[in-house]
Structures are given as C-alpha cells and as structure tokens.
Amino acid sequence: MAETAYIGLGSNLGDSMGTLRVALAQVARMDGVCLINTSGAWETTPVGPIEQDNYLNAAAAVRTEITPGDLLNALLDLERQHGRERLLRWGPRTLDLDILLYGDLLLEEPGLKIPHPWLSRRRFVLEPLLEIAPKLMHPGQRKPLAYSLEKLRRENDEQVRRVADLAPDFSE
C-alpha cells in the first residue's frame, strides 16, 4: 500500500541549487516512488559548532510503495552519488537527504527514526515542509507542525528565507 512520505533536502557545498534540482529528479525516478510536490529553495544559516557556508534546504512529498528502510537506503545511495562524506557531525555536505515523515508511522530502529528526531525543532526543516503541506500533524505529538514552527519563529534567531522556486532537473 502506498504511503505519503516527506523528504528533507539540504546542501551547502558546490552548486547547491543544481544539486537539489538533480537530486529531486533522481528521487522522482526511483523505483516505487512518485514525486508529488516540492518546496522552493530556502537559504538557511548552519546549525552546530562548525563554521561553514549557508545551506539551501527544501522538502519533497512522495508517494511510495517501498519500506522506510529501503527508502532510506536509496536516499543514502543518492547522497554517496553526490559525493557526500560523513566526516563531521553537522558539517558541510554536498547533499543531505532525510526522511522526515512516512505516513503516520512512528519508528525507532538503529539508523532510522521516523518522524525525524529534529523535525519539530528546526526552522530550516519546517519552513519548506509546511510550504508544501501546511496542515501536517506530528504523529508522535498529535499537534500541527505549524505550532512548532510558530514557536521557533518567536524563540530563535535562525535565519531562514525562501530564495527561489525549485523544480527537478531531469536533464542529468
């Protein structure tokens, strides 16, 4: 049975806009996955102790028939294809792909937690996600994610701004 899943995308090395566009096209071509919506590109300040360039972040909605584990493996493979190296936690990256939500699933396995554990605590995730699905509920908290976003907007100085429309680049 197909589920709607939401994927977070991010990049701050190289041609980040081009990387996100190509990655969206690659997600759209994955077996058992149908891309149904994408947010715009959002420029965000990095989170964590490492000085680095700003990120471009986005979100995508997909309908999928593959399991969360298989989806994660496919996304990790795409990251590797784009040169992702996991050297530093919260370090710069060519491409970061995260499963944010998978239907109403609550899952905690080694290497895979759904909803994403930082989902309701990061504006750079919530702004693009709620652009495409403004009424989304957090399945574990049973409250609209928009409440979390409003709280974050009031409480922190994280710089997040929409900078461009973002469409998949199928030319690659």
N, CA, C and O atoms as a DFTB+ gen file, in Angstrom:
688 C
 N C O
     1  1       0.845      -1.185       0.000
     2  2       0.000       0.000       0.000
     3  2       0.884       1.240       0.000
     4  3       1.850       1.311       0.760
     5  1       0.571       2.201      -0.829
     6  2       1.383       3.406      -0.952
     7  2       1.155       4.337       0.238
     8  3       0.040       4.462       0.743
     9  1       2.228       4.981       0.670
    10  2       2.203       5.964       1.756
    11  2       2.771       7.279       1.231
    12  3       3.567       7.299       0.292
    13  1       2.352       8.357       1.847
    14  2       2.977       9.641       1.562
    15  2       4.125       9.817       2.538
    16  3       3.960       9.685       3.751
    17  1       5.276      10.115       1.990
    18  2       6.462      10.377       2.808
    19  2       6.980      11.762       2.451
    20  3       6.770      12.256       1.343
    21  1       7.653      12.372       3.403
    22  2       8.242      13.695       3.197
    23  2       9.741      13.587       3.409
    24  3      10.212      12.996       4.380
    25  1      10.476      14.173       2.478
    26  2      11.936      14.098       2.481
    27  2      12.489      15.508       2.617
    28  3      12.044      16.424       1.926
    29  1      13.453      15.680       3.503
    30  2      14.174      16.938       3.617
    31  2      15.440      16.869       2.794
    32  3      16.129      15.849       2.791
    33  1      15.753      17.944       2.099
    34  2      16.955      18.022       1.277
    35  2      17.783      19.219       1.723
    36  3      17.229      20.257       2.086
    37  1      19.102      19.083       1.699
    38  2      19.972      20.191       2.038
    39  2      21.316      20.060       1.362
    40  3      21.766      18.958       1.047
    41  1      21.959      21.209       1.138
    42  2      23.285      21.241       0.526
    43  2      23.937      22.578       0.831
    44  3      23.279      23.619       0.838
    45  1      25.261      22.537       1.085
    46  2      25.996      23.805       1.204
    47  2      27.403      23.733       0.621
    48  3      28.242      24.582       0.920
    49  1      27.660      22.741      -0.195
    50  2      28.939      22.628      -0.897
    51  2      28.689      22.548      -2.394
    52  3      27.756      21.880      -2.839
    53  1      29.515      23.224      -3.163
    54  2      29.381      23.174      -4.611
    55  2      28.167      23.955      -5.088
    56  3      27.759      24.935      -4.465
    57  1      27.598      23.509      -6.200
    58  2      26.404      24.122      -6.786
    59  2      25.173      23.569      -6.071
    60  3      24.528      22.643      -6.563
    61  1      24.852      24.135      -4.919
    62  2      23.769      23.595      -4.093
    63  2      22.428      23.594      -4.818
    64  3      21.686      22.617      -4.722
    65  1      22.103      24.652      -5.531
    66  2      20.829      24.714      -6.253
    67  2      20.777      23.608      -7.304
    68  3      19.780      22.894      -7.407
    69  1      21.838      23.468      -8.074
    70  2      21.891      22.407      -9.078
    71  2      21.816      21.024      -8.448
    72  3      21.139      20.136      -8.968
    73  1      22.505      20.841      -7.335
    74  2      22.484      19.549      -6.644
    75  2      21.071      19.205      -6.199
    76  3      20.620      18.075      -6.386
    77  1      20.364      20.173      -5.607
    78  2      18.996      19.895      -5.147
    79  2      18.078      19.568      -6.318
    80  3      17.233      18.679      -6.215
    81  1      18.240      20.279      -7.428
    82  2      17.391      20.017      -8.599
    83  2      17.643      18.621      -9.176
    84  3      16.703      17.903      -9.518
    85  1      18.904      18.253      -9.276
    86  2      19.235      16.917      -9.793
    87  2      18.760      15.838      -8.817
    88  3      18.226      14.812      -9.238
    89  1      18.954      16.069      -7.517
    90  2      18.527      15.079      -6.515
    91  2      17.012      14.866      -6.563
    92  3      16.546      13.735      -6.430
    93  1      16.243      15.937      -6.752
    94  2      14.790      15.788      -6.871
    95  2      14.423      14.934      -8.081
    96  3      13.529      14.091      -7.999
    97  1      15.102      15.145      -9.188
    98  2      14.845      14.324     -10.380
    99  2      15.213      12.873     -10.117
   100  3      14.507      11.965     -10.557
   101  1      16.304      12.646      -9.408
   102  2      16.704      11.274      -9.089
   103  2      15.692      10.610      -8.162
   104  3      15.378       9.431      -8.332
   105  1      15.177      11.353      -7.183
   106  2      14.135      10.807      -6.313
   107  2      12.905      10.454      -7.149
   108  3      12.301       9.401      -6.945
   109  1      12.532      11.323      -8.087
   110  2      11.357      11.088      -8.928
   111  2      11.514       9.837      -9.781
   112  3      10.518       9.210     -10.143
   113  1      12.740       9.466     -10.106
   114  2      12.990       8.287     -10.952
   115  2      13.197       7.005     -10.150
   116  3      13.378       5.940     -10.741
   117  1      13.175       7.079      -8.823
   118  2      13.403       5.878      -8.015
   119  2      12.244       4.895      -8.184
   120  3      11.084       5.299      -8.264
   121  1      12.567       3.607      -8.237
   122  2      11.531       2.577      -8.311
   123  2      10.649       2.637      -7.068
   124  3      11.147       2.723      -5.946
   125  1       9.338       2.592      -7.278
   126  2       8.401       2.575      -6.162
   127  2       8.164       3.923      -5.520
   128  3       7.570       4.000      -4.445
   129  1       8.627       5.007      -6.173
   130  2       8.481       6.352      -5.620
   131  2       7.907       7.266      -6.695
   132  3       8.335       7.233      -7.849
   133  1       6.931       8.083      -6.299
   134  2       6.355       9.074      -7.202
   135  2       6.454      10.441      -6.524
   136  3       5.868      10.661      -5.464
   137  1       7.192      11.345      -7.140
   138  2       7.331      12.699      -6.604
   139  2       6.018      13.439      -6.826
   140  3       5.537      13.529      -7.956
   141  1       5.429      13.975      -5.739
   142  2       4.138      14.651      -5.894
   143  2       4.194      16.153      -5.627
   144  3       3.310      16.887      -6.071
   145  1       5.222      16.626      -4.907
   146  2       5.304      18.062      -4.661
   147  2       6.699      18.408      -4.144
   148  3       7.364      17.590      -3.509
   149  1       7.124      19.634      -4.430
   150  2       8.401      20.118      -3.904
   151  2       8.233      21.556      -3.417
   152  3       7.448      22.331      -3.963
   153  1       8.981      21.881      -2.391
   154  2       9.000      23.257      -1.900
   155  2       9.940      24.078      -2.766
   156  3      10.582      23.567      -3.684
   157  1      10.000      25.344      -2.454
   158  2      11.041      26.179      -3.022
   159  2      12.351      25.911      -2.293
   160  3      12.417      25.093      -1.376
   161  1      13.391      26.620      -2.721
   162  2      14.696      26.538      -2.054
   163  2      14.730      27.599      -0.957
   164  3      14.343      28.746      -1.182
   165  1      15.187      27.218       0.211
   166  2      15.265      28.093       1.374
   167  2      16.713      28.213       1.805
   168  3      17.370      27.206       2.068
   169  1      17.214      29.434       1.878
   170  2      18.570      29.658       2.363
   171  2      18.525      29.728       3.894
   172  3      17.692      30.423       4.474
   173  1      19.432      28.998       4.526
   174  2      19.417      28.911       5.983
   175  2      20.836      28.984       6.539
   176  3      21.798      28.552       5.904
   177  1      20.935      29.533       7.722
   178  2      22.222      29.556       8.402
   179  2      22.501      28.171       8.958
   180  3      21.574      27.464       9.353
   181  1      23.779      27.772       8.994
   182  2      24.100      26.442       9.506
   183  2      23.835      26.331      11.008
   184  3      23.932      27.310      11.748
   185  1      23.502      25.127      11.432
   186  2      23.294      24.818      12.844
   187  2      24.475      23.989      13.315
   188  3      24.926      23.088      12.608
   189  1      24.967      24.281      14.480
   190  2      26.069      23.497      15.043
   191  2      27.319      24.320      15.213
   192  3      27.348      25.503      14.872
   193  1      28.360      23.692      15.744
   194  2      29.567      24.412      16.140
   195  2      30.568      24.681      15.017
   196  3      31.556      25.380      15.244
   197  1      30.347      24.156      13.830
   198  2      31.329      24.258      12.752
   199  2      31.010      25.446      11.861
   200  3      29.892      25.566      11.360
   201  1      31.989      26.326      11.660
   202  2      31.790      27.458      10.752
   203  2      31.753      26.929       9.324
   204  3      32.627      26.166       8.910
   205  1      30.731      27.341       8.574
   206  2      30.546      26.861       7.205
   207  2      29.585      27.795       6.477
   208  3      28.961      28.672       7.075
   209  1      29.486      27.580       5.169
   210  2      28.594      28.391       4.345
   211  2      27.129      28.086       4.662
   212  3      26.801      27.043       5.228
   213  1      26.258      29.026       4.282
   214  2      24.821      28.812       4.419
   215  2      24.386      27.619       3.587
   216  3      25.064      27.215       2.642
   217  1      23.244      27.066       3.960
   218  2      22.650      25.927       3.266
   219  2      21.525      26.381       2.364
   220  3      20.936      27.445       2.558
   221  1      21.240      25.555       1.378
   222  2      19.964      25.586       0.687
   223  2      19.214      24.352       1.154
   224  3      19.739      23.240       1.107
   225  1      17.988      24.552       1.601
   226  2      17.153      23.453       2.065
   227  2      15.858      23.433       1.279
   228  3      15.424      24.447       0.733
   229  1      15.252      22.260       1.233
   230  2      13.978      22.075       0.543
   231  2      13.293      20.858       1.137
   232  3      13.871      20.133       1.947
   233  1      12.057      20.647       0.722
   234  2      11.308      19.457       1.116
   235  2      10.584      18.915      -0.100
   236  3      10.226      19.656      -1.016
   237  1      10.376      17.616      -0.090
   238  2       9.648      16.956      -1.171
   239  2       8.638      15.991      -0.570
   240  3       8.902      15.336       0.439
   241  1       7.481      15.919      -1.208
   242  2       6.469      14.928      -0.860
   243  2       6.491      13.851      -1.928
   244  3       6.527      14.148      -3.122
   245  1       6.468      12.601      -1.495
   246  2       6.443      11.474      -2.424
   247  2       5.360      10.487      -1.996
   248  3       5.008      10.391      -0.820
   249  1       4.846       9.760      -2.982
   250  2       4.030       8.579      -2.700
   251  2       4.947       7.406      -2.945
   252  3       5.598       7.322      -3.987
   253  1       4.998       6.495      -1.983
   254  2       5.947       5.392      -2.125
   255  2       5.334       4.071      -1.709
   256  3       4.481       4.002      -0.824
   257  1       5.787       3.046      -2.363
   258  2       5.386       1.678      -2.047
   259  2       6.535       0.914      -1.411
   260  3       6.380      -0.254      -1.053
   261  1       7.681       1.556      -1.268
   262  2       8.820       0.851      -0.668
   263  2       8.848       1.115       0.841
   264  3       8.287       2.100       1.322
   265  1       9.494       0.240       1.556
   266  2       9.546       0.352       3.008
   267  2      10.392       1.550       3.423
   268  3      11.207       2.036       2.638
   269  1      10.206       2.026       4.643
   270  2      11.049       3.127       5.113
   271  2      12.539       2.786       5.050
   272  3      13.348       3.636       4.679
   273  1      12.907       1.570       5.400
   274  2      14.314       1.172       5.338
   275  2      14.861       1.192       3.924
   276  3      15.985       1.638       3.692
   277  1      14.065       0.707       2.977
   278  2      14.506       0.727       1.575
   279  2      14.577       2.159       1.041
   280  3      15.469       2.488       0.260
   281  1      13.644       3.001       1.460
   282  2      13.691       4.406       1.052
   283  2      14.942       5.066       1.605
   284  3      15.633       5.787       0.885
   285  1      15.240       4.827       2.876
   286  2      16.452       5.392       3.471
   287  2      17.694       4.929       2.715
   288  3      18.565       5.743       2.409
   289  1      17.789       3.639       2.409
   290  2      18.959       3.133       1.681
   291  2      19.096       3.780       0.316
   292  3      20.207       4.092      -0.114
   293  1      17.982       3.986      -0.370
   294  2      18.025       4.639      -1.681
   295  2      18.485       6.092      -1.548
   296  3      19.244       6.580      -2.385
   297  1      18.028       6.785      -0.498
   298  2      18.441       8.173      -0.280
   299  2      19.923       8.253       0.089
   300  3      20.630       9.143      -0.382
   301  1      20.388       7.347       0.913
   302  2      21.814       7.320       1.265
   303  2      22.673       7.048       0.030
   304  3      23.767       7.598      -0.102
   305  1      22.181       6.204      -0.868
   306  2      22.905       5.938      -2.113
   307  2      22.986       7.210      -2.962
   308  3      24.031       7.495      -3.548
   309  1      21.895       7.974      -3.032
   310  2      21.931       9.241      -3.767
   311  2      22.932      10.207      -3.140
   312  3      23.665      10.888      -3.858
   313  1      22.973      10.273      -1.821
   314  2      23.959      11.133      -1.162
   315  2      25.377      10.748      -1.588
   316  3      26.191      11.613      -1.911
   317  1      25.663       9.453      -1.585
   318  2      27.007       8.988      -1.987
   319  2      27.307       9.343      -3.440
   320  3      28.433       9.715      -3.769
   321  1      26.303       9.228      -4.311
   322  2      26.496       9.588      -5.722
   323  2      26.868      11.063      -5.876
   324  3      27.533      11.445      -6.839
   325  1      26.438      11.876      -4.933
   326  2      26.730      13.312      -4.970
   327  2      27.970      13.664      -4.140
   328  3      28.221      14.838      -3.867
   329  1      28.734      12.660      -3.744
   330  2      29.992      12.913      -3.048
   331  2      29.880      13.158      -1.560
   332  3      30.809      13.692      -0.955
   333  1      28.768      12.782      -0.956
   334  2      28.584      13.003       0.479
   335  2      29.570      12.157       1.267
   336  3      29.680      10.946       1.076
   337  1      30.279      12.829       2.152
   338  2      31.178      12.154       3.086
   339  2      30.739      12.519       4.490
   340  3      30.529      13.694       4.789
   341  1      30.601      11.540       5.339
   342  2      30.160      11.770       6.720
   343  2      31.380      11.838       7.627
   344  3      31.712      10.874       8.318
   345  1      32.043      12.991       7.613
   346  2      33.259      13.171       8.386
   347  2      33.004      13.867       9.715
   348  3      33.594      13.505      10.733
   349  1      32.127      14.869       9.707
   350  2      31.846      15.668      10.898
   351  2      30.345      15.770      11.115
   352  3      29.589      16.029      10.179
   353  1      29.917      15.564      12.363
   354  2      28.507      15.792      12.669
   355  2      28.205      17.275      12.468
   356  3      28.945      18.139      12.937
   357  1      27.114      17.555      11.770
   358  2      26.686      18.910      11.453
   359  2      27.696      19.647      10.586
   360  3      27.725      20.878      10.567
   361  1      28.521      18.897       9.872
   362  2      29.500      19.512       8.989
   363  2      28.912      19.821       7.625
   364  3      27.773      19.456       7.333
   365  1      29.696      20.499       6.787
   366  2      29.230      20.825       5.441
   367  2      28.982      19.551       4.631
   368  3      29.569      18.502       4.896
   369  1      28.102      19.671       3.641
   370  2      27.783      18.486       2.842
   371  2      27.325      18.873       1.443
   372  3      26.698      19.911       1.224
   373  1      27.661      18.003       0.516
   374  2      27.208      18.203      -0.858
   375  2      25.712      17.951      -0.962
   376  3      25.011      18.653      -1.691
   377  1      25.219      16.948      -0.234
   378  2      23.797      16.616      -0.267
   379  2      23.428      15.882       1.006
   380  3      24.118      14.956       1.431
   381  1      22.336      16.308       1.605
   382  2      21.779      15.655       2.781
   383  2      20.326      15.339       2.474
   384  3      19.562      16.230       2.102
   385  1      19.938      14.085       2.624
   386  2      18.563      13.653       2.381
   387  2      18.067      12.926       3.627
   388  3      18.692      11.969       4.085
   389  1      16.949      13.380       4.169
   390  2      16.382      12.786       5.383
   391  2      14.918      12.458       5.178
   392  3      14.182      13.231       4.564
   393  1      14.493      11.309       5.693
   394  2      13.066      11.014       5.760
   395  2      12.531      11.778       6.965
   396  3      12.933      11.528       8.101
   397  1      11.629      12.701       6.707
   398  2      11.041      13.495       7.783
   399  2       9.816      12.800       8.369
   400  3       9.673      12.689       9.586
   401  1       8.946      12.341       7.495
   402  2       7.728      11.631       7.873
   403  2       7.464      10.533       6.857
   404  3       7.841      10.648       5.691
   405  1       6.819       9.476       7.305
   406  2       6.402       8.382       6.431
   407  2       4.998       7.998       6.884
   408  3       4.826       7.191       7.798
   409  1       3.992       8.588       6.230
   410  2       2.615       8.404       6.697
   411  2       2.522       8.860       8.148
   412  3       3.091       9.884       8.526
   413  1       1.807       8.095       8.946
   414  2       1.688       8.366      10.386
   415  2       2.604       7.465      11.202
   416  3       2.416       7.310      12.408
   417  1       3.585       6.879      10.550
   418  2       4.457       5.899      11.189
   419  2       5.289       6.516      12.303
   420  3       5.824       7.617      12.173
   421  1       5.382       5.777      13.399
   422  2       6.325       6.063      14.484
   423  2       7.285       4.880      14.495
   424  3       6.872       3.743      14.724
   425  1       8.562       5.144      14.247
   426  2       9.542       4.076      14.099
   427  2      10.851       4.483      14.740
   428  3      11.325       5.602      14.544
   429  1      11.435       3.580      15.505
   430  2      12.743       3.838      16.084
   431  2      13.575       2.566      15.957
   432  3      13.393       1.599      16.697
   433  1      14.487       2.603      15.001
   434  2      15.404       1.498      14.735
   435  2      16.806       2.074      14.681
   436  3      16.965       3.281      14.497
   437  1      17.820       1.251      14.835
   438  2      19.186       1.774      14.668
   439  2      19.347       2.389      13.278
   440  3      19.133       1.720      12.268
   441  1      19.724       3.659      13.237
   442  2      19.951       4.343      11.967
   443  2      18.716       4.921      11.314
   444  3      18.826       5.581      10.281
   445  1      17.528       4.695      11.887
   446  2      16.308       5.220      11.262
   447  2      15.261       5.523      12.327
   448  3      14.775       4.634      13.026
   449  1      14.931       6.803      12.424
   450  2      13.874       7.243      13.339
   451  2      12.878       8.068      12.542
   452  3      13.249       9.016      11.850
   453  1      11.618       7.697      12.648
   454  2      10.543       8.412      11.960
   455  2       9.443       8.662      12.983
   456  3       9.000       7.732      13.657
   457  1       8.998       9.920      13.103
   458  2       9.452      11.117      12.429
   459  2      10.918      11.418      12.741
   460  3      11.470      10.955      13.739
   461  1      11.521      12.200      11.864
   462  2      12.905      12.600      12.087
   463  2      12.998      13.247      13.464
   464  3      12.166      14.089      13.799
   465  1      14.004      12.868      14.279
   466  2      14.063      13.356      15.663
   467  2      14.153      14.872      15.819
   468  3      13.753      15.398      16.857
   469  1      14.656      15.573      14.838
   470  2      14.794      17.029      14.933
   471  2      13.686      17.770      14.196
   472  3      13.724      18.996      14.084
   473  1      12.706      17.037      13.695
   474  2      11.659      17.608      12.837
   475  2      11.027      18.867      13.420
   476  3      10.953      19.888      12.735
   477  1      10.581      18.818      14.635
   478  2       9.834      19.955      15.191
   479  2      10.731      20.990      15.870
   480  3      10.243      21.927      16.503
   481  1      12.068      20.809      15.729
   482  2      12.991      21.739      16.379
   483  2      13.880      22.508      15.416
   484  3      14.820      23.174      15.849
   485  1      13.604      22.430      14.123
   486  2      14.449      23.082      13.131
   487  2      13.607      23.850      12.119
   488  3      12.832      23.262      11.364
   489  1      13.771      25.181      12.115
   490  2      13.057      26.000      11.134
   491  2      13.450      25.637       9.720
   492  3      12.610      25.657       8.820
   493  1      14.725      25.303       9.506
   494  2      15.171      25.002       8.141
   495  2      14.515      23.747       7.593
   496  3      14.539      23.518       6.384
   497  1      13.936      22.940       8.450
   498  2      13.156      21.775       8.031
   499  2      11.681      22.153       7.884
   500  3      11.041      21.816       6.888
   501  1      11.156      22.848       8.878
   502  2       9.726      23.131       8.906
   503  2       9.272      24.145       7.861
   504  3       8.190      23.993       7.295
   505  1      10.069      25.172       7.593
   506  2       9.639      26.177       6.613
   507  2       9.361      25.541       5.249
   508  3       8.267      25.730       4.716
   509  1      10.308      24.791       4.657
   510  2       9.998      24.181       3.352
   511  2       8.942      23.082       3.443
   512  3       8.132      22.928       2.529
   513  1       8.942      22.319       4.537
   514  2       7.956      21.249       4.680
   515  2       6.538      21.804       4.738
   516  3       5.641      21.294       4.067
   517  1       6.340      22.831       5.528
   518  2       4.996      23.382       5.665
   519  2       4.596      24.239       4.466
   520  3       3.417      24.549       4.295
   521  1       5.560      24.621       3.641
   522  2       5.214      25.272       2.370
   523  2       4.394      24.323       1.501
   524  3       3.453      24.752       0.833
   525  1       4.743      23.039       1.504
   526  2       4.043      22.072       0.649
   527  2       2.919      21.328       1.365
   528  3       2.049      20.748       0.715
   529  1       2.929      21.340       2.688
   530  2       1.897      20.618       3.448
   531  2       1.601      21.378       4.742
   532  3       1.991      20.930       5.821
   533  1       0.917      22.521       4.649
   534  2       0.767      23.405       5.810
   535  2      -0.051      22.831       6.962
   536  3       0.023      23.350       8.076
   537  1      -0.817      21.791       6.731
   538  2      -1.665      21.235       7.789
   539  2      -1.102      19.940       8.382
   540  3      -1.804      19.228       9.100
   541  1       0.146      19.641       8.087
   542  2       0.741      18.396       8.591
   543  2       0.711      18.330      10.104
   544  3       0.918      19.328      10.794
   545  1       0.449      17.133      10.602
   546  2       0.468      16.867      12.037
   547  2       1.715      16.048      12.364
   548  3       2.165      15.232      11.559
   549  1       2.253      16.272      13.528
   550  2       3.348      15.438      14.031
   551  2       2.699      14.190      14.624
   552  3       1.961      14.297      15.603
   553  1       2.954      13.009      14.054
   554  2       2.236      11.817      14.520
   555  2       2.524      11.453      15.981
   556  3       1.663      10.880      16.648
   557  1       3.700      11.770      16.480
   558  2       4.014      11.443      17.868
   559  2       3.474      12.451      18.858
   560  3       3.155      12.100      19.994
   561  1       3.369      13.692      18.442
   562  2       2.929      14.759      19.348
   563  2       1.446      15.088      19.174
   564  3       0.854      15.763      20.017
   565  1       0.852      14.612      18.088
   566  2      -0.563      14.836      17.788
   567  2      -0.949      16.314      17.820
   568  3      -1.997      16.701      18.337
   569  1      -0.057      17.122      17.245
   570  2      -0.370      18.539      17.102
   571  2       0.171      19.011      15.762
   572  3       1.106      18.419      15.221
   573  1      -0.417      20.079      15.226
   574  2       0.059      20.584      13.932
   575  2       1.523      21.037      14.024
   576  3       1.930      21.674      14.995
   577  1       2.292      20.698      13.003
   578  2       3.685      21.150      12.956
   579  2       3.760      22.667      12.843
   580  3       4.780      23.263      13.191
   581  1       2.701      23.291      12.365
   582  2       2.678      24.761      12.287
   583  2       2.837      25.389      13.669
   584  3       3.398      26.478      13.783
   585  1       2.359      24.732      14.715
   586  2       2.553      25.251      16.078
   587  2       4.034      25.273      16.429
   588  3       4.527      26.240      17.010
   589  1       4.735      24.214      16.078
   590  2       6.173      24.159      16.348
   591  2       6.909      25.249      15.588
   592  3       7.815      25.887      16.125
   593  1       6.517      25.462      14.331
   594  2       7.164      26.490      13.524
   595  2       6.932      27.875      14.123
   596  3       7.871      28.665      14.214
   597  1       5.723      28.181      14.527
   598  2       5.450      29.491      15.119
   599  2       6.271      29.698      16.390
   600  3       6.782      30.791      16.632
   601  1       6.392      28.665      17.185
   602  2       7.196      28.756      18.411
   603  2       8.662      29.028      18.066
   604  3       9.300      29.875      18.692
   605  1       9.195      28.316      17.075
   606  2      10.589      28.524      16.667
   607  2      10.805      29.933      16.127
   608  3      11.834      30.549      16.400
   609  1       9.850      30.442      15.370
   610  2       9.973      31.802      14.831
   611  2      10.080      32.825      15.961
   612  3      10.805      33.813      15.840
   613  1       9.366      32.591      17.047
   614  2       9.397      33.512      18.192
   615  2      10.648      33.343      19.049
   616  3      11.144      34.319      19.612
   617  1      11.163      32.124      19.153
   618  2      12.178      31.832      20.165
   619  2      13.616      31.813      19.681
   620  3      14.524      31.894      20.509
   621  1      13.870      31.710      18.393
   622  2      15.273      31.668      17.986
   623  2      15.548      32.607      16.825
   624  3      14.636      33.102      16.164
   625  1      16.827      32.833      16.600
   626  2      17.231      33.776      15.556
   627  2      17.750      33.070      14.311
   628  3      18.470      33.668      13.511
   629  1      17.393      31.818      14.146
   630  2      17.784      31.061      12.966
   631  2      17.308      31.819      11.722
   632  3      16.128      32.149      11.606
   633  1      18.217      32.088      10.809
   634  2      17.889      32.831       9.595
   635  2      17.442      31.859       8.505
   636  3      18.216      31.014       8.054
   637  1      16.196      31.991       8.094
   638  2      15.612      31.104       7.089
   639  2      14.797      31.972       6.140
   640  3      13.887      32.683       6.567
   641  1      15.128      31.913       4.839
   642  2      14.346      32.704       3.880
   643  2      14.234      31.954       2.555
   644  3      15.180      31.319       2.089
   645  1      13.061      32.050       1.976
   646  2      12.824      31.408       0.681
   647  2      13.530      32.232      -0.375
   648  3      13.365      33.450      -0.425
   649  1      14.326      31.574      -1.233
   650  2      15.113      32.309      -2.206
   651  2      14.742      32.011      -3.658
   652  3      15.052      32.808      -4.544
   653  1      14.089      30.888      -3.917
   654  2      13.794      30.546      -5.313
   655  2      12.800      29.405      -5.400
   656  3      12.647      28.614      -4.470
   657  1      12.124      29.338      -6.547
   658  2      11.359      28.130      -6.859
   659  2      12.365      27.026      -7.136
   660  3      13.516      27.293      -7.483
   661  1      11.933      25.807      -6.983
   662  2      12.846      24.683      -7.150
   663  2      12.115      23.589      -7.921
   664  3      11.146      23.012      -7.428
   665  1      12.574      23.315      -9.105
   666  2      11.984      22.258      -9.924
   667  2      13.055      21.217     -10.219
   668  3      14.228      21.556     -10.373
   669  1      12.654      19.948     -10.299
   670  2      13.629      18.909     -10.612
   671  2      14.308      19.156     -11.957
   672  3      13.681      19.641     -12.899
   673  1      15.583      18.823     -12.035
   674  2      16.343      18.936     -13.281
   675  2      16.485      17.528     -13.874
   676  3      17.332      16.746     -13.444
   677  1      15.652      17.225     -14.854
   678  2      15.647      15.895     -15.455
   679  2      16.649      15.761     -16.593
   680  3      16.678      14.731     -17.266
   681  1      17.476      16.787     -16.823
   682  2      18.420      16.739     -17.932
   683  2      19.641      15.890     -17.617
   684  3      20.362      15.483     -18.528
   685  1      19.879      15.623     -16.359
   686  2      21.068      14.841     -15.956
   687  2      20.898      13.387     -16.315
   688  3      21.789      12.578     -16.055
